[in-house]
Amino acid sequence: MERAWASGYEAMVVTVDLPTGGKRERDARNRFAQPFRPGIGQMLEALTKPDWSWRILANGGLPQLENLRGLTRRSDESLATLASSVGQQLDASFDERGLARLRAMWKGKLVVKGVTRADDAERIVGLGADAIWISNHGGRQLDGAPATLDVLPDMVEAVGARVPVMLDGGVRRGSDMVKARALGAQCVCAGRPTLYGASAGGYPGAQRALAILADELHRCMQLTGARSMAEISRDLVRP
C-alpha cells in the first residue's frame, strides 16, 4: 500500500471473496496446475499449432507476470515461481477487523470487491469504504453464487445513496452495461472481453474490444431513447 500511494495511485481495491481457491473442475480436467509443468499432452498440442508455438519461442518463451515481480524477494522469479506464490498471499482469516485496519492505513479511496449481500455491504460502508464492487469472481469460486445483476437492486437500495455501487460478472455487450445502469450500477467492469481482445491481437486487440463495447453501448442507448446516462432508468428493464 505504501508503494502504491508513493506511486500516485488514488484508490485501492480489496478483494474479499477469495479466502481460498474454488474447485475449478475444468482446470483439473485440462490438467492445469501451478507451477506449470508441460507434459506429453501439452507438447503434442503445441505441435498441432506450429505458428503459435513459433511466435511464443520467437518472443522469448512463456509470458511473465510483470505485476508480480519482486513479490517473492527471491533470486528465482520465473513464471512458475511467481504463479505459485499468488496462492500463498491469500488470507482466510481476513475479516472486518482486517478491513478496518486497511481503512486506517490507506489514505486514498477504498473499494471493496466481491460483495453480493446487502447486509455485508452496509457493514462495509460503515467501516469507511468509498465504493462497493459487486462481484462473484466470475462464477469461478462458488458455482451456486447468485448472478451479480440479480443482487444489484438490493445492494443499490441498501447503500447506493451513500457510496457508488460497481458491478462485474458476465458483462459481454454494451446492452449488459445499459441493464446494469438501469438497475442502479454507477460503474460496470468488464475483464474477459479485453482479455479475449489482447489474446487475439495484443494491445490493439484490447482497444478494439473496448471500442466494440462502447459502440454497442451507444447504439443501445439510441434504440432505447436514452440521450444520456442519467436517462437510463429502471423502467427500461423487466424481470
Backbone bond lengths (Angstrom), bond angles and torsions (degrees), N, CA, C in turn:
res aa  C-N    CA-C-N  psi(-1)  N-CA   C-N-CA  omega(-1)  CA-C   N-CA-C  phi
1 M - - - 1.462 - - 1.525 110.93 -
2 E 1.314 116.07 -38.31 1.467 119.33 178.37 1.522 110.82 -64.30
3 R 1.342 116.52 -40.25 1.469 120.40 177.89 1.523 110.39 -63.69
4 A 1.334 116.99 -42.69 1.461 120.71 -179.12 1.526 110.91 -63.51
5 W 1.340 116.25 -43.67 1.461 119.90 -179.12 1.529 110.52 -65.85
6 A 1.327 116.28 -41.10 1.460 120.09 179.11 1.526 111.88 -66.41
7 S 1.340 116.50 -24.76 1.465 120.81 -179.99 1.523 112.44 -86.66
8 G 1.331 117.38 -1.98 1.458 120.08 175.17 1.514 115.84 97.38
9 Y 1.324 117.39 8.16 1.466 118.73 178.42 1.524 110.29 -70.74
10 E 1.333 116.14 140.51 1.460 121.05 -174.82 1.519 113.57 -102.29
11 A 1.339 117.17 -18.08 1.464 120.19 -177.47 1.519 109.60 -139.09
12 M 1.326 115.44 149.34 1.456 121.70 176.97 1.525 108.66 -124.22
13 V 1.330 115.64 136.07 1.461 121.75 177.44 1.521 108.95 -107.34
14 V 1.318 116.48 124.96 1.458 122.06 177.69 1.531 108.09 -109.09
15 T 1.322 116.54 120.53 1.463 121.76 178.95 1.518 109.59 -89.49
16 V 1.342 116.47 123.54 1.463 119.82 -172.92 1.527 113.55 -116.15
17 D 1.342 118.00 6.40 1.465 119.35 -177.95 1.526 111.41 -108.22
18 L 1.322 117.32 27.22 1.464 120.48 -176.54 1.530 110.83 -133.44
19 P 1.343 117.98 57.78 1.464 118.47 177.44 1.520 111.97 -69.14
20 T 1.331 115.92 -23.72 1.464 121.02 176.47 1.520 108.18 -157.01
21 G 1.304 116.27 164.56 1.451 119.32 179.78 1.518 111.88 -72.16
22 G 1.328 116.40 144.32 1.451 120.44 177.15 1.523 110.95 -77.18
23 K 1.324 116.15 168.16 1.463 121.30 177.16 1.529 107.98 -84.98
24 R 1.322 115.31 93.31 1.460 120.53 -175.70 1.526 109.15 -92.72
25 E 1.323 114.83 89.77 1.456 120.80 -172.66 1.528 112.59 -64.07
26 R 1.328 116.08 -31.25 1.465 118.48 178.66 1.521 110.73 -63.81
27 D 1.336 116.80 -38.54 1.471 119.63 177.41 1.519 111.04 -63.95
28 A 1.340 115.55 -40.53 1.463 118.64 179.13 1.524 111.03 -65.29
29 R 1.333 115.73 -41.07 1.463 119.66 -180.00 1.525 111.45 -64.38
30 N 1.324 116.27 -35.71 1.465 120.85 179.30 1.523 112.79 -86.76
31 R 1.347 116.36 3.44 1.471 122.38 -179.43 1.527 111.17 58.08
32 F 1.334 114.97 39.20 1.463 119.92 177.69 1.526 108.62 -87.98
33 A 1.318 116.16 129.81 1.463 120.05 -179.20 1.523 109.14 -149.56
34 Q 1.338 115.08 156.66 1.458 121.85 174.00 1.521 107.96 -120.77
35 P 1.317 118.59 133.60 1.463 125.98 -2.58 1.528 112.61 -70.72
36 F 1.331 116.31 149.91 1.448 122.78 -175.46 1.527 111.04 -70.07
37 R 1.325 114.99 127.64 1.464 120.61 175.96 1.525 107.96 -127.61
38 P 1.321 117.15 104.65 1.465 119.52 -177.32 1.526 111.48 -65.17
39 G 1.338 114.98 135.98 1.454 121.34 176.68 1.509 110.71 -115.31
40 I 1.320 115.24 -168.74 1.462 120.02 -178.12 1.532 110.45 -62.35
41 G 1.336 116.62 -39.81 1.463 119.83 -179.44 1.515 112.20 -60.23
42 Q 1.343 116.04 -45.89 1.465 119.54 179.84 1.525 111.07 -65.63
43 M 1.318 116.55 -37.60 1.469 119.32 178.76 1.523 111.58 -64.95
44 L 1.328 116.25 -40.41 1.460 119.57 178.01 1.528 111.33 -65.07
45 E 1.349 116.17 -39.47 1.461 119.36 177.06 1.517 111.22 -63.58
46 A 1.334 117.06 -39.20 1.464 120.51 178.94 1.525 110.96 -63.47
47 L 1.349 116.55 -36.24 1.464 120.21 179.59 1.527 111.62 -67.60
48 T 1.336 117.34 -27.48 1.464 119.93 178.59 1.523 112.31 -78.78
49 K 1.341 116.89 -9.10 1.468 121.42 179.26 1.524 109.13 -128.37
50 P 1.333 116.67 68.10 1.466 119.74 -173.76 1.526 113.46 -62.41
51 D 1.334 117.58 -35.47 1.467 119.15 -179.11 1.523 111.06 -64.82
52 W 1.324 116.05 -45.72 1.476 120.81 178.63 1.525 109.99 -62.68
53 S 1.340 116.64 -45.77 1.468 120.69 -178.36 1.519 110.98 -61.75
54 W 1.337 116.27 -40.69 1.457 119.41 -179.47 1.525 111.05 -65.35
55 R 1.328 117.16 -41.37 1.464 120.16 -179.39 1.526 110.96 -65.89
56 I 1.337 116.74 -37.42 1.464 120.13 177.16 1.525 110.11 -62.22
57 L 1.330 116.51 -47.02 1.456 120.46 -179.44 1.522 111.59 -66.01
58 A 1.329 117.08 -40.31 1.461 121.17 -177.85 1.520 112.48 -67.07
59 N 1.330 116.39 -24.77 1.467 120.30 -178.13 1.521 112.61 -101.25
60 G 1.316 116.64 21.48 1.460 119.45 172.40 1.504 115.39 96.92
61 G 1.330 118.56 11.92 1.450 119.93 177.46 1.517 112.55 92.23
62 L 1.328 116.67 -157.63 1.457 121.69 -176.48 1.524 111.04 -61.02
63 P 1.342 117.87 142.66 1.462 120.23 177.75 1.523 111.35 -63.91
64 Q 1.324 115.28 152.79 1.459 121.07 -178.73 1.530 110.96 -103.36
65 L 1.307 116.30 153.55 1.464 122.19 177.60 1.529 108.41 -88.96
66 E 1.317 115.54 80.91 1.466 120.57 -172.01 1.523 112.80 -60.67
67 N 1.342 117.11 -34.47 1.466 118.81 -176.42 1.519 112.93 -74.33
68 L 1.346 117.24 -4.80 1.464 120.36 178.35 1.521 112.73 -107.60
69 R 1.317 116.87 0.43 1.464 118.99 -179.22 1.533 110.25 -61.46
70 G 1.318 116.17 135.55 1.456 120.76 -178.68 1.507 113.76 90.56
71 L 1.338 117.02 -8.68 1.458 120.21 -177.05 1.525 112.06 -69.35
72 T 1.342 115.84 -38.30 1.460 119.40 -174.87 1.528 112.81 -84.23
73 R 1.324 116.95 -20.66 1.469 121.92 -176.85 1.523 111.06 56.88
74 R 1.336 114.87 35.42 1.454 120.75 177.60 1.522 109.12 -120.00
75 S 1.319 115.77 156.87 1.462 119.21 178.77 1.516 111.34 -68.83
76 D 1.343 116.11 -29.69 1.461 120.72 178.57 1.524 108.79 -88.87
77 E 1.328 117.31 104.66 1.457 121.21 177.67 1.524 109.52 -120.21
78 S 1.314 115.93 48.51 1.453 120.94 176.42 1.520 109.40 -70.67
79 L 1.333 115.73 168.57 1.458 120.55 178.31 1.522 110.64 -57.70
80 A 1.323 116.87 -42.91 1.461 120.44 -178.69 1.525 111.35 -62.64
81 T 1.326 116.68 -43.10 1.464 120.45 -178.94 1.515 111.40 -65.37
82 L 1.337 116.69 -45.49 1.460 120.18 -178.71 1.522 111.23 -65.66
83 A 1.328 116.44 -43.88 1.464 119.84 -177.92 1.520 111.40 -63.54
84 S 1.313 117.05 -41.10 1.460 120.02 -178.92 1.518 111.88 -71.59
85 S 1.326 118.25 -20.02 1.460 120.98 -178.42 1.522 112.38 -79.29
86 V 1.352 117.19 -18.64 1.463 119.91 -176.62 1.520 110.81 -61.51
87 G 1.334 117.50 -46.08 1.454 120.89 -179.14 1.514 113.23 -61.26
88 Q 1.325 117.03 -26.67 1.456 120.45 -179.82 1.525 111.74 -72.57
89 Q 1.343 117.27 -13.05 1.456 120.19 -178.47 1.532 112.24 -88.65
90 L 1.337 117.33 -8.00 1.462 119.93 179.67 1.526 109.98 -72.32
91 D 1.331 115.61 138.12 1.462 120.89 -178.92 1.519 108.79 -122.26
92 A 1.332 116.66 99.69 1.462 121.03 -177.38 1.524 112.49 -67.63
93 S 1.323 117.82 -16.76 1.467 120.54 -178.64 1.525 112.93 -89.70
94 F 1.336 117.14 -1.70 1.471 120.07 -177.55 1.527 109.74 -62.69
95 D 1.326 116.58 127.64 1.456 121.46 -177.86 1.522 110.19 -140.16
96 E 1.325 116.80 -163.39 1.458 120.72 -177.22 1.529 111.68 -63.38
97 R 1.316 117.27 -31.83 1.468 119.54 178.01 1.525 110.24 -66.25
98 G 1.334 116.28 -39.88 1.455 119.61 176.91 1.512 111.87 -65.08
99 L 1.331 116.15 -38.80 1.464 119.76 178.92 1.527 110.77 -66.76
100 A 1.305 116.88 -39.66 1.463 120.57 177.83 1.533 110.42 -63.24
101 R 1.320 116.41 -37.32 1.469 120.54 178.02 1.530 110.62 -64.90
102 L 1.334 116.86 -43.30 1.457 119.57 177.67 1.525 110.98 -63.86
103 R 1.333 115.84 -38.82 1.469 119.17 178.97 1.530 110.75 -61.38
104 A 1.303 116.83 -38.74 1.454 120.46 -179.84 1.524 111.58 -70.59
105 M 1.333 117.44 -30.74 1.458 121.21 -177.43 1.523 113.05 -83.24
106 W 1.325 117.14 -33.67 1.459 121.04 -173.01 1.521 110.85 -89.11
107 K 1.339 116.96 128.44 1.458 121.67 -175.41 1.518 113.46 -85.69
108 G 1.319 117.35 -20.83 1.455 120.76 -175.67 1.514 113.37 -93.99
109 K 1.332 115.36 -160.58 1.460 121.46 178.96 1.533 109.50 -72.46
110 L 1.314 116.07 142.05 1.460 121.82 179.89 1.521 109.06 -118.13
111 V 1.348 116.03 120.34 1.461 122.61 178.28 1.521 108.01 -112.19
112 V 1.327 117.41 130.30 1.456 121.73 180.00 1.523 108.60 -107.04
113 K 1.326 115.72 120.82 1.471 123.11 -173.19 1.524 110.60 -111.24
114 G 1.335 114.97 141.48 1.456 119.99 177.97 1.518 112.75 103.99
115 V 1.322 117.01 25.14 1.468 122.33 -176.87 1.524 108.78 -101.87
116 T 1.336 118.06 134.42 1.462 121.42 178.22 1.533 112.49 -134.68
117 R 1.343 117.38 4.84 1.462 120.90 179.23 1.517 109.92 -121.14
118 A 1.335 115.55 137.49 1.455 120.55 -177.93 1.519 111.89 -65.31
119 D 1.332 117.67 -38.14 1.467 119.20 -179.04 1.528 110.70 -67.79
120 D 1.340 116.89 -36.80 1.463 119.46 174.51 1.519 110.39 -62.72
121 A 1.327 116.41 -42.81 1.459 120.67 -179.00 1.525 110.90 -60.66
122 E 1.328 117.02 -41.19 1.463 120.51 179.88 1.517 111.26 -63.39
123 R 1.327 117.07 -42.11 1.470 119.99 179.32 1.531 110.48 -66.51
124 I 1.320 116.44 -40.03 1.469 120.36 -178.53 1.519 110.94 -66.21
125 V 1.316 116.87 -41.20 1.470 119.64 176.37 1.523 109.93 -64.79
126 G 1.323 116.79 -36.21 1.464 120.25 177.46 1.523 112.58 -63.93
127 L 1.329 117.09 -24.35 1.463 121.12 177.59 1.522 112.56 -83.83
128 G 1.342 116.57 -5.01 1.452 119.35 175.22 1.513 115.91 109.40
129 A 1.331 118.55 12.39 1.467 120.42 177.61 1.524 109.91 -65.84
130 D 1.317 115.77 143.81 1.459 121.25 -178.96 1.520 113.05 -94.59
131 A 1.325 118.12 -11.71 1.463 122.37 177.29 1.517 108.89 -162.07
132 I 1.336 115.43 152.07 1.457 122.56 176.19 1.522 107.93 -112.43
133 W 1.332 115.57 129.51 1.466 121.59 -179.47 1.525 107.61 -111.66
134 I 1.332 116.04 104.49 1.457 121.11 178.40 1.527 108.90 -72.89
135 S 1.316 116.11 124.56 1.461 120.36 -179.84 1.519 109.51 -158.49
136 N 1.324 116.71 143.59 1.463 121.22 172.21 1.527 110.29 -113.83
137 H 1.320 115.20 24.92 1.469 122.75 178.28 1.526 110.98 59.09
138 G 1.327 115.18 38.14 1.457 119.86 177.29 1.516 113.59 68.18
139 G 1.334 117.83 15.90 1.458 120.98 -178.03 1.514 113.47 72.40
140 R 1.341 117.48 11.28 1.467 120.55 -176.64 1.524 112.55 -92.46
141 Q 1.312 117.47 -6.48 1.456 120.00 -178.08 1.525 111.45 -98.06
142 L 1.321 116.03 -65.15 1.463 121.68 179.25 1.521 107.40 -117.57
143 D 1.338 117.10 109.96 1.455 119.38 -169.87 1.523 113.09 -67.74
144 G 1.334 118.35 -16.75 1.453 120.66 178.01 1.514 113.75 -96.36
145 A 1.319 117.62 8.14 1.464 120.83 -179.74 1.530 109.76 -64.97
146 P 1.330 118.05 147.55 1.467 120.08 -178.67 1.520 111.47 -69.06
147 A 1.316 115.13 153.61 1.460 120.04 174.15 1.526 108.93 -65.88
148 T 1.310 116.62 140.85 1.466 119.83 -175.44 1.533 111.81 -63.15
149 L 1.337 117.24 -33.77 1.466 119.43 179.78 1.526 111.13 -65.46
150 D 1.344 117.25 -31.10 1.461 120.74 -179.62 1.527 112.17 -69.51
151 V 1.339 116.90 -33.76 1.469 119.38 -177.92 1.527 111.85 -91.49
152 L 1.316 117.40 -9.17 1.465 120.75 -175.71 1.529 113.40 -56.79
153 P 1.345 120.50 -48.76 1.480 118.86 -177.53 1.521 113.20 -58.04
154 D 1.333 117.88 -42.12 1.465 120.21 179.74 1.521 111.16 -64.51
155 M 1.325 116.58 -38.47 1.469 120.42 -179.51 1.525 110.55 -66.82
156 V 1.326 115.84 -42.24 1.464 119.96 179.28 1.520 110.12 -63.23
157 E 1.328 116.59 -41.82 1.465 120.27 179.29 1.524 111.18 -63.43
158 A 1.327 116.21 -35.57 1.461 120.10 -176.04 1.521 112.94 -76.13
159 V 1.345 117.80 -44.10 1.471 119.79 -171.88 1.525 113.81 -132.62
160 G 1.328 117.62 -2.22 1.461 120.27 -174.08 1.513 115.05 -62.31
161 A 1.327 117.14 -24.44 1.460 119.74 178.97 1.523 112.17 -78.66
162 R 1.341 117.02 -14.64 1.466 120.35 -176.51 1.529 113.12 -106.35
163 V 1.329 117.24 -38.16 1.466 120.38 -177.45 1.521 109.21 -138.50
164 P 1.335 117.84 157.37 1.467 119.89 173.95 1.527 110.64 -64.21
165 V 1.325 115.26 145.68 1.460 122.36 175.78 1.520 108.24 -113.29
166 M 1.326 116.16 122.91 1.458 122.69 -179.48 1.522 108.97 -107.54
167 L 1.331 116.16 163.38 1.464 120.01 -177.19 1.518 110.97 -149.77
168 D 1.340 115.71 142.50 1.460 120.56 168.05 1.519 108.01 -139.49
169 G 1.334 116.36 179.21 1.457 120.75 177.57 1.511 112.35 107.25
170 G 1.316 117.10 102.33 1.459 120.86 176.03 1.513 115.07 78.27
171 V 1.314 118.02 13.77 1.469 120.91 178.46 1.522 107.94 -78.79
172 R 1.329 116.48 106.40 1.456 120.79 -176.23 1.523 113.02 -121.83
173 R 1.324 116.77 -16.11 1.464 120.59 -177.61 1.530 110.46 -138.26
174 G 1.325 114.35 162.21 1.450 118.59 176.31 1.511 112.26 -62.16
175 S 1.331 117.53 -30.98 1.466 120.64 178.02 1.523 111.22 -65.87
176 D 1.337 117.16 -29.78 1.470 119.60 175.31 1.517 110.12 -63.05
177 M 1.324 116.15 -37.73 1.461 120.50 178.98 1.530 110.96 -65.61
178 V 1.329 116.05 -40.26 1.466 120.15 179.27 1.524 110.44 -63.95
179 K 1.329 116.29 -42.06 1.467 119.44 178.78 1.527 111.11 -61.57
180 A 1.337 115.78 -44.72 1.462 119.17 -179.93 1.520 111.23 -63.76
181 R 1.320 116.18 -41.46 1.473 119.90 178.93 1.517 110.47 -64.47
182 A 1.338 116.93 -38.86 1.462 120.54 -179.82 1.519 111.54 -63.75
183 L 1.325 116.42 -29.88 1.462 120.39 -179.80 1.526 112.64 -92.18
184 G 1.330 116.89 6.05 1.455 119.85 170.43 1.505 117.71 112.80
185 A 1.351 118.90 -4.11 1.467 119.61 178.97 1.525 110.01 -68.38
186 Q 1.308 116.42 137.22 1.463 121.22 178.37 1.522 112.58 -100.06
187 C 1.330 115.95 -7.24 1.460 120.71 176.89 1.525 107.50 -153.95
188 V 1.318 116.65 135.27 1.463 121.99 178.48 1.521 108.36 -120.55
189 C 1.329 116.22 132.36 1.461 121.46 -177.56 1.523 109.88 -113.74
190 A 1.323 116.11 136.30 1.461 121.68 -179.74 1.520 108.57 -132.35
191 G 1.319 116.98 114.67 1.459 120.52 -178.65 1.514 113.77 -100.76
192 R 1.337 116.36 -47.05 1.460 119.62 -171.95 1.538 113.20 -64.42
193 P 1.331 120.28 -40.31 1.465 118.21 178.52 1.532 113.16 -56.91
194 T 1.323 116.63 -41.16 1.462 118.67 179.37 1.525 111.38 -71.68
195 L 1.338 117.55 -31.18 1.465 119.82 175.37 1.524 110.45 -66.51
196 Y 1.330 116.58 -41.00 1.467 119.62 175.66 1.524 109.84 -60.48
197 G 1.330 116.42 -44.47 1.461 119.98 -179.89 1.510 112.12 -62.77
198 A 1.344 116.14 -42.64 1.463 119.90 179.75 1.524 111.04 -66.02
199 S 1.337 116.78 -38.62 1.463 120.09 179.06 1.523 111.31 -64.69
200 A 1.326 116.07 -37.14 1.464 119.97 -176.97 1.523 112.55 -80.69
201 G 1.352 117.06 -35.58 1.460 118.32 -172.66 1.506 115.52 -145.02
202 G 1.336 118.44 22.03 1.457 119.61 178.62 1.515 112.24 65.38
203 Y 1.330 116.28 -149.62 1.470 120.57 -178.17 1.521 112.24 -58.73
204 P 1.348 119.09 -45.91 1.473 118.96 177.35 1.527 111.73 -59.66
205 G 1.334 117.02 -33.78 1.456 119.64 178.51 1.517 112.26 -66.19
206 A 1.331 116.96 -40.40 1.462 120.68 177.19 1.525 110.46 -64.39
207 Q 1.341 116.62 -41.78 1.464 120.78 177.66 1.525 111.03 -62.98
208 R 1.325 116.23 -37.96 1.457 120.81 179.49 1.526 110.96 -65.89
209 A 1.332 116.50 -40.37 1.462 120.07 178.17 1.527 110.87 -61.32
210 L 1.328 117.15 -42.01 1.462 120.87 177.85 1.520 111.38 -65.46
211 A 1.329 116.31 -37.98 1.465 120.32 179.36 1.527 110.97 -65.09
212 I 1.348 116.45 -38.42 1.465 120.03 177.67 1.522 110.45 -63.09
213 L 1.342 116.72 -44.75 1.462 120.56 178.54 1.523 111.46 -61.58
214 A 1.326 116.31 -43.12 1.467 120.16 -179.58 1.521 110.99 -63.96
215 D 1.327 117.00 -41.06 1.462 120.69 178.79 1.524 110.56 -64.02
216 E 1.339 116.95 -43.62 1.459 119.82 179.29 1.522 111.56 -64.79
217 L 1.325 116.46 -38.61 1.467 120.39 176.85 1.520 110.66 -60.58
218 H 1.327 116.08 -45.86 1.459 121.43 -179.56 1.522 111.11 -61.54
219 R 1.334 116.37 -46.27 1.459 120.71 -178.75 1.525 111.21 -65.11
220 C 1.330 117.15 -40.75 1.461 120.45 -179.86 1.526 110.60 -64.09
221 M 1.326 116.48 -39.59 1.463 119.51 176.99 1.517 111.13 -63.74
222 Q 1.338 116.54 -41.85 1.466 119.69 178.05 1.522 111.26 -62.02
223 L 1.333 116.58 -44.69 1.459 120.86 -175.60 1.528 112.86 -72.28
224 T 1.333 117.50 -20.64 1.466 120.11 176.36 1.523 112.15 -99.39
225 G 1.335 117.12 0.76 1.463 120.79 176.56 1.511 114.82 79.95
226 A 1.331 117.49 15.97 1.465 120.79 179.87 1.524 109.33 -90.20
227 R 1.324 117.06 114.70 1.468 121.35 -177.92 1.524 112.84 -85.97
228 S 1.317 116.89 -12.48 1.462 121.28 178.12 1.519 107.90 -155.28
229 M 1.336 115.93 168.29 1.458 120.01 177.59 1.529 110.99 -59.70
230 A 1.312 116.66 -33.24 1.461 120.32 -179.09 1.525 112.14 -65.06
231 E 1.330 117.34 -23.35 1.459 120.86 -178.92 1.528 112.97 -90.49
232 I 1.336 117.49 -0.67 1.468 120.46 174.15 1.521 106.99 -82.19
233 S 1.311 116.39 100.50 1.468 121.31 -171.34 1.524 111.56 -116.07
234 R 1.334 114.85 171.43 1.460 122.33 -174.82 1.528 112.57 -59.71
235 D 1.351 116.72 -28.90 1.466 118.95 -175.42 1.528 112.87 -72.81
236 L 1.336 118.15 -1.81 1.460 120.96 177.30 1.527 112.12 -82.37
237 V 1.339 117.96 -12.58 1.465 119.67 -175.71 1.522 109.57 -122.60
238 R 1.324 114.61 150.77 1.472 122.50 175.43 1.513 108.25 -130.25
239 P 1.340 117.14 146.03 1.470 118.25 177.19 1.522 111.16 -69.21
